[in-house]
């Protein structure tokens, strides 16, 4: 079944032949579509373009879609010294080098955090941000007194894992946090395990160390945060859908033009659990930001 899913990813992403494929700094960049406003799709931790299996071909009918892959993810070789700050610079170089005008950044998880970081520096270079369960600080750690200790612990815990243990961890994560479907969880775990263990641990540590909240007031473009919610996952801690939406809104406090959109029932990879609801929310965000709706 994993082979069928992976084949489906490849087929979907090849429906429109890439017009451009290159590296910009540490970023691998592939494009789909040749006309319309630019949209940059940024995957999350240990992920690649397969996250956007349905999204990219659909958007490419009316947008120039730029699919990014970070070093060490999805079979790419890791690169030393890559940080959120260096990736901000690489994103700016991508926009300038390819004369993208003012693209919309759409980022999942880590990719959403990177999109927010870029917006804080360069709101004048983009139309807006759609963060898909990507936040300025790792949820649950917003009051941590020592972020460096969190980062060091994360790197030490995951960085030295053998691949079999890493795959087992991905399977557990996908079953409990990633998606609702057990078979799909195993398929996504196989894809995530294509990433380099040490690179994934390093980026996870950087996420733990990061707190963008002091920078959020500098974001002057619209931000849409997509918040997946699955009631059984939160019932044990007494949080309902409105409560989670409010929590995300609190973490994103300071952004002038903010909308938090809840999608249920769904887990972290909401684009797989609720593809139609996700497409509708993304289309509405793009329409508001650039006046263009994917068909």
C-alpha positions as CSV (number, residue, x, y, z in Angstrom):
1,X,0.0,0.0,0.0
2,X,2.9,2.4,0.7
3,X,4.2,1.8,-2.8
4,X,0.7,2.7,-4.2
5,X,0.6,5.8,-2.1
6,X,4.1,6.9,-3.1
7,X,3.3,6.2,-6.8
8,X,0.2,8.4,-6.3
9,X,2.4,11.2,-5.0
10,X,4.7,10.9,-7.9
11,X,1.9,10.8,-10.4
12,X,0.1,13.8,-8.9
13,X,3.2,15.9,-8.9
14,X,4.0,15.0,-12.5
15,X,0.7,15.9,-14.0
16,X,2.1,19.3,-14.8
17,X,5.7,19.1,-15.9
18,X,8.1,21.1,-13.7
19,X,9.1,24.4,-15.4
20,X,12.1,24.9,-13.1
21,X,14.1,22.7,-10.8
22,X,17.2,24.0,-9.0
23,X,18.8,24.8,-5.7
24,X,18.7,28.2,-4.1
25,X,21.0,28.3,-1.1
26,X,20.1,25.2,0.9
27,X,16.7,24.9,-0.7
28,X,15.7,22.5,-3.4
29,X,13.1,24.3,-5.6
30,X,10.7,22.7,-8.0
31,X,7.9,24.5,-9.8
32,X,4.5,23.6,-11.3
33,X,2.4,25.9,-13.4
34,X,3.6,28.7,-15.6
35,X,1.1,31.6,-15.1
36,X,-0.6,33.4,-12.3
37,X,0.5,34.6,-8.9
38,X,3.3,32.8,-7.1
39,X,2.7,30.5,-4.2
40,X,5.6,28.9,-2.2
41,X,4.8,25.6,-0.5
42,X,7.1,24.8,2.4
43,X,6.9,21.3,4.0
44,X,7.3,20.5,7.7
45,X,9.8,18.4,9.6
46,X,11.1,15.3,7.8
47,X,8.7,16.0,4.9
48,X,8.9,16.8,1.2
49,X,6.7,17.7,-1.7
50,X,4.5,14.6,-1.0
51,X,2.8,16.7,1.6
52,X,1.3,18.8,-1.2
53,X,0.3,15.8,-3.3
54,X,-3.2,17.1,-4.0
55,X,-2.6,20.8,-3.3
56,X,0.3,21.5,-5.8
57,X,-1.3,20.2,-9.0
58,X,-4.6,21.8,-8.2
59,X,-3.1,25.2,-7.4
60,X,-0.8,25.0,-10.5
61,X,-3.8,25.4,-12.8
62,X,-3.9,29.1,-11.9
63,X,-0.7,29.8,-10.0
64,X,3.1,29.5,-10.3
65,X,3.7,26.9,-7.5
66,X,7.2,26.6,-6.0
67,X,7.8,23.4,-4.0
68,X,10.6,23.5,-1.5
69,X,12.6,20.7,0.1
70,X,14.9,21.4,3.0
71,X,18.4,19.8,3.2
72,X,18.3,16.4,4.8
73,X,14.6,15.9,4.1
74,X,12.9,13.5,1.7
75,X,16.2,11.9,0.5
76,X,18.2,15.1,0.2
77,X,21.7,15.1,1.6
78,X,22.0,17.2,4.8
79,X,24.0,20.4,4.9
80,X,25.9,21.7,7.8
81,X,25.1,25.1,9.3
82,X,21.6,25.5,8.0
83,X,19.4,27.5,10.4
84,X,16.1,29.3,10.3
85,X,18.0,32.5,9.8
86,X,19.9,31.2,6.8
87,X,16.7,29.8,5.4
88,X,15.1,33.2,5.7
89,X,17.9,34.5,3.5
90,X,17.5,31.7,1.0
91,X,13.8,32.4,0.7
92,X,14.5,36.0,0.0
93,X,17.1,35.0,-2.7
94,X,14.5,32.7,-4.3
95,X,12.0,35.5,-4.5
96,X,14.5,38.0,-5.9
97,X,16.3,35.7,-8.3
98,X,13.0,34.5,-9.9
99,X,11.3,37.9,-9.7
100,X,8.3,36.4,-8.0
101,X,6.7,39.7,-7.1
102,X,4.9,39.2,-3.8
103,X,4.2,35.5,-3.4
104,X,2.0,33.9,-0.7
105,X,3.9,31.5,1.7
106,X,2.1,28.3,2.6
107,X,3.9,26.3,5.2
108,X,3.1,23.2,7.1
109,X,4.4,22.8,10.7
110,X,8.1,23.7,10.6
111,X,7.4,25.3,7.2
112,X,4.7,27.5,8.8
113,X,7.1,28.6,11.5
114,X,9.6,29.5,8.8
115,X,7.0,31.4,6.8
116,X,6.1,33.4,9.9
117,X,9.8,34.1,10.6
118,X,10.2,35.4,7.0
119,X,7.1,37.5,7.2
120,X,8.5,39.2,10.4
121,X,11.6,40.2,8.4
122,X,10.1,40.8,4.9
123,X,6.4,41.6,5.0
124,X,7.1,44.0,2.1
125,X,8.1,41.0,-0.1
126,X,5.0,38.8,0.3
127,X,1.2,38.9,0.0
128,X,0.5,36.8,3.1
129,X,1.1,33.6,5.0
130,X,-0.9,30.5,5.4
131,X,0.5,28.5,8.3
132,X,-0.8,24.9,8.5
133,X,-0.4,23.9,12.2
134,X,2.8,26.0,12.2
135,X,3.3,28.3,15.1
136,X,5.8,30.9,16.4
137,X,6.7,28.7,19.4
138,X,6.4,25.0,19.9
139,X,3.0,24.5,21.6
140,X,3.2,23.5,25.2
141,X,6.7,25.1,25.6
142,X,5.7,28.7,25.5
143,X,6.5,29.1,29.2
144,X,9.7,27.1,29.3
145,X,12.4,28.8,31.3
146,X,15.4,27.4,29.3
147,X,14.8,26.9,25.6
148,X,18.4,25.9,25.0
149,X,18.0,23.0,27.3
150,X,14.9,21.9,25.4
151,X,16.8,22.1,22.2
152,X,19.8,20.2,23.5
153,X,17.6,17.5,24.9
154,X,15.7,17.1,21.7
155,X,19.0,16.8,19.7
156,X,20.5,14.3,22.1
157,X,17.3,12.1,22.2
158,X,16.7,11.8,18.5
159,X,20.0,12.6,16.8
160,X,21.7,9.2,17.3
161,X,18.8,6.9,16.6
162,X,19.4,4.0,14.2
163,X,17.1,4.1,11.2
164,X,14.9,1.3,12.4
165,X,14.2,3.2,15.7
166,X,13.6,6.4,13.8
167,X,11.0,4.6,11.6
168,X,9.3,3.1,14.6
169,X,9.1,6.6,16.1
170,X,7.6,8.0,13.0
171,X,5.0,5.3,12.9
172,X,4.0,6.0,16.5
173,X,3.9,9.8,15.8
174,X,1.8,9.4,12.7
175,X,-0.7,7.0,14.4
176,X,-1.2,9.3,17.4
177,X,-0.6,12.9,16.1
178,X,-0.2,12.8,12.3
179,X,-3.4,11.4,10.8
180,X,-6.6,9.7,11.7
181,X,-6.2,6.6,9.4
182,X,-4.0,3.8,10.6
183,X,-3.0,2.6,7.1
184,X,-2.3,6.2,6.0
185,X,-0.2,6.7,9.2
186,X,2.1,3.8,8.2
187,X,2.4,5.1,4.7
188,X,3.3,8.6,5.8
189,X,5.8,7.2,8.3
190,X,7.6,5.4,5.5
191,X,7.8,8.7,3.5
192,X,9.0,10.7,6.5
193,X,11.7,8.0,7.3
194,X,13.3,8.9,3.9
195,X,14.7,11.9,5.7
196,X,18.1,12.0,7.4
197,X,17.9,11.3,11.1
198,X,20.5,13.8,12.3
199,X,19.1,16.6,10.1
200,X,15.6,16.0,11.4
201,X,16.9,16.0,15.0
202,X,18.7,19.2,14.4
203,X,15.7,21.0,12.8
204,X,13.5,19.7,15.7
205,X,16.0,21.1,18.2
206,X,15.9,24.5,16.4
207,X,12.1,24.5,16.6
208,X,12.4,23.9,20.3
209,X,14.8,26.7,20.7
210,X,12.8,29.2,18.7
211,X,10.3,31.7,20.0
212,X,9.2,34.2,17.4
213,X,6.5,35.8,19.5
214,X,8.5,39.0,20.1
215,X,8.8,39.4,16.3
216,X,5.1,38.9,15.4
217,X,4.1,42.6,15.7
218,X,6.4,43.2,12.7
219,X,4.2,41.1,10.4
220,X,2.1,43.5,8.3
221,X,0.5,41.0,5.9
222,X,-2.5,38.8,6.5
223,X,-1.8,35.5,8.3
224,X,-4.2,32.6,8.2
225,X,-3.5,29.8,10.7
226,X,-5.1,26.5,9.9
227,X,-5.7,24.6,13.2
228,X,-6.6,20.9,12.9
229,X,-8.8,19.5,15.7
230,X,-9.8,16.0,16.7
231,X,-12.1,16.0,19.7
232,X,-11.0,12.6,21.2
233,X,-7.4,13.7,21.3
234,X,-8.2,16.7,23.4
235,X,-11.0,15.4,25.5
236,X,-8.6,13.9,28.1
237,X,-7.2,17.4,28.8
238,X,-10.6,19.1,28.7
239,X,-10.0,21.3,25.6
240,X,-12.7,21.8,23.1
241,X,-12.4,23.1,19.5
242,X,-13.0,26.7,20.6
243,X,-10.5,26.3,23.3
244,X,-7.8,25.1,20.9
245,X,-8.6,27.9,18.5
246,X,-8.3,30.4,21.3
247,X,-4.9,28.9,22.4
248,X,-3.5,29.3,18.9
249,X,-4.8,32.8,18.7
250,X,-3.0,33.6,21.9
251,X,0.3,32.1,20.7
252,X,0.0,34.3,17.5
253,X,-0.9,37.4,19.4
254,X,0.6,40.6,18.0
255,X,-0.1,39.8,14.3
256,X,-2.3,42.6,13.1
257,X,-4.2,40.7,10.4
258,X,-4.8,37.2,11.8
259,X,-7.4,34.6,11.2
260,X,-7.4,31.2,12.8
261,X,-9.4,28.5,10.9
262,X,-10.2,25.3,12.7
263,X,-10.7,22.1,10.6
264,X,-12.2,19.0,12.2
265,X,-11.9,16.1,12.5
266,X,-8.3,16.2,11.6
267,X,-4.8,15.8,13.0
268,X,-1.5,17.4,12.1
269,X,-1.4,16.4,8.5
270,X,-4.8,18.0,7.9
271,X,-4.5,18.1,4.1
272,X,-4.7,14.3,4.2
273,X,-7.4,13.9,6.8
274,X,-9.7,16.6,5.3
275,X,-8.6,17.3,1.8
276,X,-11.8,19.1,0.7
277,X,-12.0,21.3,3.8
278,X,-8.3,22.1,3.6
279,X,-8.6,23.0,-0.1
280,X,-11.6,25.3,0.7
281,X,-9.8,27.1,3.5
282,X,-6.6,27.5,1.4
283,X,-8.6,28.8,-1.6
284,X,-10.4,31.3,0.6
285,X,-7.1,32.5,2.1
286,X,-5.5,32.9,-1.4
287,X,-8.6,34.7,-2.7
288,X,-8.4,37.2,0.2
289,X,-4.6,37.7,-0.1
290,X,-4.1,37.9,-3.9
291,X,-7.6,37.9,-5.4
292,X,-7.2,34.6,-7.1
293,X,-9.1,31.3,-6.5
294,X,-7.7,28.0,-7.6
295,X,-10.3,26.1,-9.7
